[in-house]
Structure formats: structure tokens, C-alpha cells
Amino acid sequence: MSSMASSPGSSGFGLRRALARNRGALIAAAVLAILLFIVDWISAGPLTYFDVSFLSSGGATSALAAIGQTIVILSGGFDLSAGAVISLVNAVLASSMDPMAPGASVVLWTAVGIGVGMAVGAFNGFFIAVLRMQPIVVTLSTMFILQGVTLLVMDKPGGFVSPDLGTFYLGDAIAGWLPMPLVVIGVVLLAWFWLKGTRFGTALYAIGSDADSAAAVGINVVLVRFAVYVVAGGCYGLAGVFISAQTGSGDPLVGNPLLLSMFAAVVVGGTRLGGGQGGPVGSVFGAFILMMVVNILLVLNVSAYYSTIAEGTILVLAALASSLSHASVLAVQLRAARARLAAWRAGILPSQLERVDRRLKLSGPSHGKRDAAPPPPALYRRNAEILRYALPAYACLLVIVIVTQIWLGRAILNPGYWNSLLVLSSFLAVLALGQGTVILTGGLDLSVPWTIGISGIILAGMVNGSDAALSMPCLSCWRWPAPSASPMASASSISAFRQSS
């Protein structure tokens, strides 16, 4: 048996398995090599060491953040607070470091940045792993909290970061041969490979594949998930330190644009959203791929506004490419559609067969006496599930109104207060109806702010400041029933609508 296990055939099988597991990273590496060749081809001269150093420092922040995001996604989680952590670390360093102090400790401030990120990760991990709350809800709440805290630390761009930090992280590890950003990324990846070989790494992939099965074999799911968010927070903190070294100052919004790019890097690198497959190596390649695409657009004199369009397009294409495997959801749906089409051609679809009434008939003689219907449940019992979630919201609204009255005064009896509250709540209620519909199906729509923005821009361009033109979109939506319908049909339609409501 041992000779069979060590045979060339078994080693070849192991190699094929390793290639299959790292297929996404290999494809990303090949794409990055092609992009480097394109950059070298369209540039005025051949790539030099300065160009390589510049490219490595440009993509290092996204790569470090993508490593942390990949670890979270491998466990089956989701972290929307990564960009806010980077902004907070940048603001803390820029507001706390003394740029004039000689010999500022790079190790100390790096530890501070990583510690801030790990503290945020522990906060997320407690609510997600221990209290079993949804990762999207927790990390979205954390993102808003951190944005507020960051603005309290630094309300506008400014501050200074010690030049020693930039000299260390943006310099050369080996002068003329090896840029320091690549060394930093390499050290983080080496730490990941060590972590992956431990029991924690095995448990991480097991939980991402099937958390219930992992718990059944004795894996401490709560502890592993908690540690995942702590480790990921440390990666975000290191990314915040690196971007502070790049900018030399603070910006409370510096991490917001990185959220899309780090998710795109994870998907482009071959990590499966949902967990259990992939790794940070492919995400590093994905981060540099996105950075190279933006640089190619700049070399071709394409406006920088197209960079986010390019990143979003790459994200969609990468997600589509990852769904082309034989066991993917898309492949299963295509096979099911093909089987349904074949059944339709053969005339054996259930809708094509003769309908048979299989309803069971009551046996026994009928005495013409109906059983007494049970009394309807009480109102609070019929709506217990709705009241369970609605009553806390109304209680919070009451508390907010009371606090506003105590804090500001003249709130409860002020019509302007209720008018502004009604306008804002109506706007948010309309958004909540749309987002709630998506969430009920198990999804999440992150495009809401941009959808609102582009809709407002298009509408403003159409009405051009005219009140009469502004009323047309509302009137066009109020064309039910159709104008061609008769008055009797209109009345009956309205009556039916009222009865159904």
C-alpha cells in the first residue's frame, strides 16, 4: 500500500488536485503577466526597476486589504467594514504621529495600526461568531460606526505622518532589486501559508464549505470565526498603515474607494463567494490586475472616471467566469433548462399532461351538519411575528422623540419637526421597501446610493428646473386604470382593488 501511495501516478494525481485547487490563482497570475506585457508594449520605453517599484507600491494597499477580505470570505463570511478600518487607522496615525520627532518608531506605529484593526475585528467577531448575528448586518453597522469615529478623530483631510514610515514601506529591501512593498506582501503571505498548515487553517476551509459538518466533527466554529475576523482586521490595519506611508497625511474617507476594489480582487483571484475555495495568493494577483487595468487606461489617456466602470466590469466577468464549472449553479440551471426543453418537446411536462383531481373525498355518511369552525385567534396572535419585529422599532422611535424633546425642546409640539421627520422617514421607507424585497430573497443590493444618484441626475436634466415638468413623472405613474378603459370598467377595477387591499 505504501508503494502505491508513493507511485508516480499518485503524485501526478496530487499535482492535478493542487492545480485544480489553485486554478483561480494561476489564471490570475497569467492575466497579470499579460497585462505587464501590454504595459511594456504601450509605454514609451521598456519597464524599468522604477516602474516595477511604482506598480508594487500602487497595488500593495488593495492587496493587503484583499488578503484580509479573502480570509473572511473563505470562512463563509462577509466584511463591509474593511474600508472604514483603513480610514480609521490612517486618521489615527496622521493625528497622533509627530513628524518632527527624530527616529519615530516604525514598529510601534505599525503595531498601533494593526492593533486598531484587530480590535475592530474582535468587535465584529463577537457579534457574528458569539451572538450569531448576520455578517452583513454587523459589518455594515460597524462601517457606519467607524465612519463616525473617524470623523471625530479627524473631520477633514490633514495631519502629518512621519517620513520614516514612508521611507521604510516605500523604499527598497534590496537596492535596485527588490521593492519593500513586495517584501511586506510576501511576509503576510508566508504568515498565511503557516496559518493554513495549522488546525486553524483546516478548520477555516471546513467551516467555509459546511459549518454544520465542521461542528459535527468537533471543530469549534465560534472560536474559528471569531479569530477569522481578528486576523482580517489586522490585515486591514496593516493596509491602513501602508496607505498612511504613501500619502504622508490623513484623510477620513481614504478607505471608502477600496471596498469595491478589494472585493473585485478577491473574485478575480479565484476565491468563491460563500467560502471553502480559493486563497489570498490569487487575491494579491487580482489586486495588481485591477491596478494594472487602471494604469493602462491612464496610459491610453482615458479619463480616470472610467476606472470604477472597468473594475465593476472585471468583477462581473470574473464572477461569470467562476460560474462556468460543471458543478456551478449556472451549469446546473442550464442542464435543468435543457432537460425541461426536452420534456416539453416530448410532451411530458406536468403542465402538458391531463390534470387529474387527486383530492381526497371524505368517507362516511354526511348528516348535513357542519362542524363548528374554531374561533379565530386573537389579533395579537395573528400578527405575533410582525409585532415581534415592529414593536421594538416603534419603541425606539418613541424614545428618540422623547430624547429630542428633552435635549432640544419644542419638538413634540413643533409642526416643522414632524414635517421633516415625515419627509425623511418616507424617503427611507421607500428605500427599505426595495432593499427589503431583495433581502427577503436572500440577496443584498449595494448599488442603492449610486442608483439614487444617477436617477436624480437624469431627472434633474429632464425637468430642467420646471415644476410642471417635475410633475410629469408622477402623473405618468398615475395612469391606472388605462385611459381607454370604460368608466364602468374603471369603477369595477377600483372596487376590486379596494377589496383585495
C-alpha positions, 0 to 999 in steps of 0.5 A: 500500500505504501508503494502505491501511495508513493507511485508516480501516478499518485503524485501526478494525481496530487499535482492535478488536485493542487492545480485544480485547487489553485486554478483561480490563482494561476489564471490570475497570475497569467492575466497579470503577466499579460497585462505587464506585457501590454504595459511594456508594449504601450509605454514609451520605453521598456519597464524599468526597476522604477516602474516595477517599484511604482506598480508594487507600491500602487497595488500593495494597499488593495492587496493587503486589504484583499488578503484580509477580505479573502480570509473572511470570505473563505470562512463563509463570511462577509466584511463591509467594514474593511474600508472604514478600518483603513480610514480609521487607522490612517486618521489615527496615525496622521493625528497622533504621529509627530513628524518632527520627532527624530527616529519615530518608531516604525514598529510601534506605529505599525503595531498601533495600526494593526492593533486598531484593526484587530480590535475592530475585528474582535468587535465584529467577531463577537457579534457574528461568531458569539451572538450569531448575528448576520455578517452583513448586518454587523459589518455594515453597522460597524462601517457606519460606526467607524465612519463616525469615529473617524470623523471625530478623530479627524473631520477633514483631510490633514495631519502629518505622518512621519517620513520614516514610515514612508521611507521604510514601506516605500523604499527598497529591501534590496537596492535596485532589486527588490521593492519593500512593498513586495517584501511586506506582501510576501511576509503576510503571505508566508504568515498565511501559508503557516496559518493554513498548515495549522488546525486553524487553517483546516478548520477555516476551509471546513467551516467555509464549505459546511459549518454544520459538518465542521461542528459535527466533527468537533471543530469549534466554529465560534472560536474559528470565526471569531479569530477569522475576523481578528486576523482580517482586521489586522490585515486591514490595519496593516493596509491602513498603515501602508496607505498612511506611508504613501500619502504622508497625511490623513484623510477620513474617507481614504478607505471608502474607494477600496471596498469595491476594489478589494472585493473585485480582487478577491473574485478575480483571484479565484476565491468563491463567494460563500467560502471553502475555495480559493486563497489570498495568493490569487487575491494579491494577483487580482489586486495588481490586475485591477491596478494594472487595468487602471494604469493602462487606461491612464496610459491610453489617456482615458479619463480616470472616471472610467476606472470604477466602470472597468473594475465593476466590469472585471468583477462581473466577468470574473464572477461569470467566469467562476460560474462556468464549472460543471458543478456551478449553479449556472451549469446546473440551471442550464442542464435543468433548462435543457432537460425541461426543453426536452420534456416539453418537446416530448410532451411530458411536462406536468403542465402538458399532461391531463390534470387529474383531481387527486383530492381526497373525498371524505368517507362516511355518511354526511348528516348535513351538519357542519362542524363548528369552525374554531374561533379565530385567534386573537389579533395579537396572535395573528400578527405575533411575528410582525409585532415581534419585529415592529414593536421594538422599532416603534419603541425606539422611535418613541424614545428618540422623540422623547430624547429630542424633546428633552435635549432640544425642546419644542419638538413634540409640539413643533409642526416643522419637526414632524414635517421633516421627520415625515419627509425623511422617514418616507424617503427611507421607507421607500428605500427599505421597501426595495432593499427589503424585497431583495433581502427577503430573497436572500440577496443584498443590493449595494448599488442603492446610493449610486442608483439614487444618484444617477436617477436624480441626475437624469431627472434633474436634466429632464425637468430642467428646473420646471415644476410642471415638468417635475410633475410629469413623472408622477402623473405618468405613474398615475395612469391606472386604470388605462385611459381607454378603459370604460368608466364602468370598467374603471369603477369595477377595477377600483372596487376590486382593488379596494377589496383585495387591499 
